[in-house]
Amino acid sequence: MTDKRAIRNDADRAQIIKRIESTDCPFTVSITKGAPRSIEQNKLQRKWMFELAEQGDMTAEEYRGYCKLHFGVAIAKEHDDWAEAYDRIIKPLTYEAKLQMMMEPLDFPVTRIMTTKQKSKYLDAIYVNYTGQGFCLTSPEQ
């Protein structure tokens, strides 16, 4: 059985310590700095993609693929294993094929591997880029 969870506060920390103490040996523990992206961040990203589609000339999925390729890849490359896979599988492709790889049904993982900090950086890049072009996006504070 695999038990993977984000520890976001002292209560979470206490809960995982109890879980470790009650687990029979042998077992493996892995700790990764940072928490995975949040549900709120995912909801905001989806909202923005639909807002872009309403105002622009692409579908929400096309904007999502574009953003993953243009803003997300550089951030996701902070993960060495991911960067190796991207460089081996995606990098040699044409630009058009890379865009297709970012979208459904292929949907190469980019934002899925991000921490909350990385996802904030990603969302900031989207916001600055598109509001700078005159698009109206829901403010992150809302």
N, C-alpha and C positions, 0 to 999 in steps of 0.2 A: 504494500500500500504506500502511495506517495501522498504526503501532506505538505502542500505548498501554500504559504499564506504571507501576506504583507504584515509587518509589525509596525503599526503607525503610532502607538502610544504605550504607556506603561502597563495598561490593562492587557493589551495584546501580548506584551513581553512576558507578563506573569503567566498568561494562559499557555504560551508555547513552552515556558520553563516547566510547568506542570506536565505538559504532554511529553517532554523529553524525559522527565523523571519517572514517568509511568511506563515508558517503552522498554521492553526487554532488549538486552544486547544480543547480538550486534545490530547496529543500525548506522546509517550515514546521515550527517547533518551538513547542510550547505547554507552559507550566509552570503547574500549579495547586497551590496550597498545600494540604497535607494528603494523606493516602492514602485510597483507597476503603475502605469497610467491610471487615472481615476475615471469612474463612470461619468462624472460631470464633464471631464475633458472630452470624453468620447461623444457625449451628447452635444457639446458645443461644436465640435468638429463637424458632426453630421448636420447640425442646424446651418452652419456656414456653407456647407456644400450645397444645400438646397437653396439658400439665399443667393449664392453665386449663380446657380442654374436659372433662377428666376430673373436675374438681371443680365446674364451673359449669354454666350452663344454655344455653351456646352451643357451636357447633362451633369447632374450631381456626381455621378460615377466618374465621368471624364475629369471633372475638377478634382475629385479625390485622387485619381491616378496621377494627374499632373502635379498635385501638391506632394504626394508621396515621393515622386521622382525628383522634383526640383528642390524641395525643402527637407524632406524626411531622410533621404539617403545619406546626406552628409552627417546628419545627427546619428542615425543608426550605425554608421561606420565606427562609432566609438566602441561598439561591441565587436571584438576581434573575430569571433566565430561567424557572426553575421557578415562582417566585411569580407571575410574569405569566401563565403558562399556567394555573396553578391558579385564580387570580382570574377569568380569562376563561371557563374551561370548567367548573370544578367549583363555585366559590363560589355562583353563582346557583341551583344545584339545591336541592331539598328535602333535609332531613337524611337521609331514607331513601335517596334517590338517591345522595347523597355516600357513604354506607356501601357501597352496591352498587358504586360506582366504585372503591372501595378493594380490593374482593375480586375473585377470579377469577369470570368470565373476563375482566373489563375490566381490573382490576389497575393502576390509575393509579400510576405510579412515585412512591414517596415515599422509602422506605429505600434504594432502589437508588442514589440520587444522594448519599447521605450519606458523609461522611468517617468514619474510625474514631472520631474525637473526637465527632462528631455522633451516631453510632450508639451510643456509650457513654452519651451524654446521654439518648437515646431509651430504651435498655434500662433505665437507672436510673429513668426516669419510670414505666415499666411495673412494675418491681420494687416501687417504693415504693407505687404505687397499689394493686396487687393484694395484696401482703403486708399492707398496711394494712387491707385488707378481710377478711383471714383466710385467703387462699389460700396454699398452700405451693408455693413455686417453688424449683427447684434454685439453690443459691447460685452466683453468678458465679465464685467462687474454685474451685468444684468443676469 
